[in-house]
Amino acid sequence: MSIQWYPGHMTKTKRMMQENIKLIDIVIELLDARLPYSSQNPDIGSLAVNKFRIIVLNKADLASEKANQQWKEYFESKGHKVILANSTSGKGMNDITVVARSLMAEKIEAQRKRGRIFVPIRSMIAGIPNVGKSTLINKYIGKSITKTGDKAGVTRSKQWIRIKKDFELLDTPGILWPKFEDDRVGSLLGITGAINDNILDKEELAIILINILRKTHEDLLKARYKIEINENDEDYEVLEKIGIARGFKSKGNSVDLLRTSIILIDEFRGCKLGRITLELPPE
């Protein structure tokens, strides 16, 4: 399934980030803990060169605990500071401040020795659409100052936010990259809600999701929908079984596959199937 989504405001966002990076000490990159590889924008990595970098695995509460630790160890082996977070509950928020101050401690001390008494830490928060940046910021400061929504492309402009007296944060809109070289990446981003739902083929996405879950979490599919899955069943037949189990019928008494697909994807996104990670780090 080939998905490409790069609206014009993302080009403007990338240009804005390039223009502001000189003001930044630390790049805080939010990744979706359910798919850390596919949700990592390579453009942000290029932008963060020569900057301190904190990787926040957000939505960790929706992902497998074991996989969370595997990804944490993987990114730490690459030299990054890593925080497991849940922007909805606030888990991991205080860790961001602690890690940021530790990264900047040497630079701040050096500037104080030169006579600069107050040295603010300036960070940029970046990530793909719908990864939870606005929710994290609102939870971080204890009030709603950024618009949130469970869909891609809610934040459209930058804003500076003072988190603490010595900690300033540049909030940026979610940004993808112009072309997914791997169709699998686009499909996974579509499944988790990082791409505008209006351009997606929900039935095809649901079948891709079923294919993944049958390899790793077939027990969760069976338990959630109370169905039997045979080894020889095609993925679309499993989708039909889910629709039958839910009583989703269309004209002619056939299974309403579109409605079934929408429900399956929504319930995956809402963690109603259980905590699931869609990809693991390379060996």
BELQUI-V965339 format. One record per backbone hydrogen bond with DSSP energy under -1.0 kcal/mol. CO is the residue of the C=O (numbers start at 1). NH is the residue of the N-H. If there is no record, write none. Layout:
BEGIN
co->CO nh->NH
co->CO nh->NH
END
This chain:
BEGIN
co->7 nh->10
co->8 nh->12
co->9 nh->13
co->10 nh->14
co->11 nh->15
co->12 nh->16
co->13 nh->17
co->14 nh->18
co->15 nh->19
co->16 nh->20
co->17 nh->21
co->20 nh->23
co->21 nh->24
co->25 nh->52
co->26 nh->124
co->27 nh->54
co->28 nh->126
co->29 nh->56
co->31 nh->58
co->32 nh->35
co->34 nh->278
co->35 nh->39
co->37 nh->40
co->41 nh->45
co->42 nh->46
co->43 nh->47
co->44 nh->48
co->48 nh->51
co->52 nh->27
co->53 nh->81
co->54 nh->29
co->55 nh->83
co->56 nh->31
co->56 nh->58
co->57 nh->85
co->58 nh->33
co->59 nh->62
co->62 nh->276
co->64 nh->68
co->65 nh->69
co->66 nh->70
co->67 nh->71
co->68 nh->72
co->69 nh->73
co->70 nh->74
co->71 nh->75
co->72 nh->76
co->73 nh->77
co->75 nh->80
co->76 nh->79
co->81 nh->55
co->83 nh->57
co->85 nh->60
co->86 nh->90
co->90 nh->93
co->91 nh->86
co->92 nh->96
co->94 nh->98
co->95 nh->99
co->96 nh->100
co->97 nh->101
co->98 nh->102
co->99 nh->103
co->100 nh->104
co->104 nh->108
co->105 nh->109
co->106 nh->110
co->107 nh->111
co->108 nh->112
co->109 nh->113
co->111 nh->116
co->112 nh->115
co->121 nh->168
co->122 nh->25
co->122 nh->26
co->123 nh->170
co->124 nh->28
co->126 nh->30
co->127 nh->175
co->128 nh->131
co->132 nh->136
co->133 nh->137
co->134 nh->138
co->135 nh->139
co->136 nh->140
co->137 nh->141
co->138 nh->143
co->149 nh->151
co->159 nh->171
co->161 nh->169
co->164 nh->167
co->166 nh->121
co->167 nh->163
co->167 nh->164
co->168 nh->123
co->169 nh->161
co->170 nh->125
co->171 nh->159
co->182 nh->185
co->182 nh->186
co->183 nh->187
co->184 nh->188
co->185 nh->189
co->186 nh->190
co->187 nh->191
co->188 nh->192
co->189 nh->194
co->196 nh->199
co->197 nh->200
co->201 nh->205
co->202 nh->206
co->203 nh->207
co->204 nh->208
co->205 nh->209
co->206 nh->210
co->207 nh->211
co->208 nh->212
co->209 nh->213
co->210 nh->214
co->212 nh->216
co->213 nh->217
co->217 nh->221
co->218 nh->222
co->219 nh->223
co->220 nh->224
co->221 nh->225
co->222 nh->226
co->230 nh->233
co->234 nh->238
co->235 nh->239
co->236 nh->240
co->237 nh->241
co->238 nh->242
co->239 nh->243
co->240 nh->244
co->241 nh->245
co->242 nh->246
co->243 nh->248
co->247 nh->249
co->248 nh->256
co->250 nh->253
co->254 nh->250
co->255 nh->257
co->256 nh->260
co->257 nh->261
co->258 nh->262
co->259 nh->263
co->260 nh->264
co->261 nh->265
co->262 nh->266
co->263 nh->267
co->264 nh->268
co->265 nh->269
co->266 nh->270
co->267 nh->272
co->268 nh->271
END
